[in-house]
């Protein structure tokens, strides 16, 4: 009798079967931007709009990631990279389960986002840059994080003591200071819908 346990992947339903069951194409929608830019507001708003239209989604953000799977990580450069690596691996699991995953993370550098993209897959990684200006993000900061960062109480804070690298060619770029969140969500929904809609010719069986 063997003591080794081997996963038999050919006995597990593949992604296409699960997408057919859910009647959708799974994608990872990755919101990147400064703290307070509106990433979580847009991702949760898009989740509600997609769900109301019959699409099954999961939102990942710092609240449900940093309090659980990544609660042992700090905000050093190395730990930020590991934070995003783990998130991307979780996204890949959701992707292969047919689920549309909406991620709201600062993910401040091109290298970090490229790592996530390489794990998830170029064709499934939809990058949304929430480009709200720094001064607006600071005005919205009800927790006072920016003030603490400027006073040196929070090290490695993106936008103050740590850089944010603007994505060169995102799928979409949205400045939430220029229009209501509901309008931004509706625009995103219209752009993303063709990417997650299961076409008749893609239905199997």
N, C-alpha and C positions, 0 to 999 in steps of 0.2 A: 504494500500500500504506500503510495507516494505522500510525502508530507508537504510537497510544494503545491501552491495554488496558482494556477495560470488562468488569466482572463481569456475567454474564447470570444474574440471580437466578432467572428463571423456568425455567432449566435445572437448578437445584439442587433436590434433593428437599426438600420443606418439613418443618416440625417434626412435623406429624401423621403423616407417612409414617414418620419415624424412630421416633416413639413407638409406632406400630403394630409396627414391626420389633422393638423392644425389649420390647414388651408392658408398657408403663408410661407414666405421665404425668410429664413432666419438671417439676421444681420446684426452687427454691433454698431450702434450709433454712439460715437465718442465725442462728448462735449468737453472742450478744453478752454481755459481762460482763467483770469485772475479770481481770487477769492472775492465774492460779492458781485461777480459779473452777471450772474443769473443762470448758471449752468443747471443747478438743481431745479429751479423754477421751470425752465424750458423742458428739461427731461421729464419731470413729473407731469407737466402739462401735455407733452406729446404722448406720454404713456396713456393718459386718460382719453385723449382723442383717438389714438389707435385702438384702445380697448373698446371704446364706444362703437368703433367701426368693425369689431369682430376680430381684432388682432391680439395675440397673447404676448405680453411683454414682461420684462423684469428691469427695474431701475437699480443700479448700483451707484452708491456715492459714499462719501467719507463716513456718514452716520452708520450705515450697515456694514461697512468694510473695516473701518478702523476700530469699531467696537467689538468685532468678532475675529474673523480670520487673520487680520493684520494688527491685532491689539498689542503685539509685542514689538512693533516697529516705531522708530522715532522719526524725526524729520531731517536727519542727515542726508547727504547726497546718496550714500549707499543704500540707506533704508528707503528713501523715496523711490529709487530704482527697483528695489525688491518689492515695494508696495505695488507698483504698476505691473511688474512681472507676474505677481500672484493674481492680480485683477484680470490681466489678459488671459491667464490660464483658466480662470473661472469662466470668463466670457466664452472661451473656446468650448467648454463643456456645455454651456447654454446653447451656443451656436449649433453644436452637434445634436442637441435635443429639440431643435426646431424653434427655439424661443428667440424673439427679438429682444436684444439687451441694450438698454440705454445707460451709458456710463457718464457720470458727472465728476470729473477729476481735474485738478489744476494741470497735472502732467506738463510741467513747465518747459521742458526742452525738446528739441527735435529728436535727439537720440532716444529719449524715453518713449516718445510717441512712436518712433520708428520700431523700437523693440516690441511695443504692443502690437503694432501693425504686422510685424513679421510672425508673431505667435498666432494672431487671429487669422491672418491671411489678407493680402491686399484687396481682393475682390469683396471681402465681407466687412471691411473696416471703413465706416463712414464718418469722416472727421468734420465736426462742427466747431468752428472757432467763435466763441462768444467774446466779441472784441470790445466790450464796454470799457471806456477809458478808466485809468487808475483813479482819477479824482472823483468820479461817480461811484466807483466801488468803495472808496473811503467814506463817502457821504452815507452810503447804505449800511455801513458796518455797525450794526447794533451791539455786537459783542466787544467792540473796541479793540479788535485785533491789530488793525493798522496803527493805531495810536501806540499800543504796546510795542509793536515792531519798531516804530520810529524812535521810541524811547530806549531801544535796546533790550527790552524785556523778552522779546520773542526772536531768537536767532533764525537765520535762514528762511525768512518770510518772503515769499515770492512777490516781486514788485517793489520791495523795499530794500532788503539786504541780500536777496537772491533773485537772479534774472528770470524773466519770462521770455522765451523765444517764440516769436509770432510764427504760426504755421505758414508756409509759403503758398501752398495750393490746397486749401481745405475744400471739402464738398460744398460747404456753405459758411458764410461769415455773417454774424448777427450782432449788432450793437443794440443792447436792450434799453439804452437810454434814449433811443430815437423813436421808439414806438411801443405800444402796450404789449405786455407779454402774450396776451391772447392772439394778437395779430402775428407775432413772431411764430408762435406755435402753429397757427393755421398755415403760414407760409412753409414751414418745415414739413408739415404733414403732406401738403400738396407735392413737395419735391421728393419726399421719401416714399410715398405710397407706391409709385411704379417699381421701386426696388424690393418691396416686401410682398407685393401682390403676386400670388401664385397664378400664373397664366394657364389657360385651359390645356395648352399643348405640353405643359410641364407636369400635369397630373398623371399619375401612373395608375395602372390597374384597371 
